[in-house]
Amino acid sequence: MKEEVIFELDNTLKALAERFGNDHPELYEAVRIYEELKVSPSRELLKELRRITHNYLAPSDVDKDFIGVYRNLSILDCEYSVEL
C-alpha cells in the first residue's frame, strides 16, 4: 500500500503546491518534508508534517484533489508509523 500512496503523492503533491501554494504556503513545507521522508523516514518528520497540516485536516476552501492529497499523506503517516 505504501508504494501506491508514494506513487500517487509523487504525481500530485508538487502540482497541488503549485496550484494552492499562494493561499496555503504550508504545502511547500509539506513537499519538503515528504521528500525527506522518502529518503529517511523519522518520527520527527512525521510529527512536523502532522503539525503543518493540522493532522491532515484540509482547509475549507479547497477541492477534492487537495483533500485526496491530505488523505494520502495521512495513510503514508500510518504506514511509516507502524514501521518506525
Summary of the structure (lengths in Angstrom):
residues: 84
radius of gyration: 11.7
end to end distance: 16.2
largest distance: 34.0
contacts: 225
relative contact order: 0.19
helix: 75%
strand: 0%
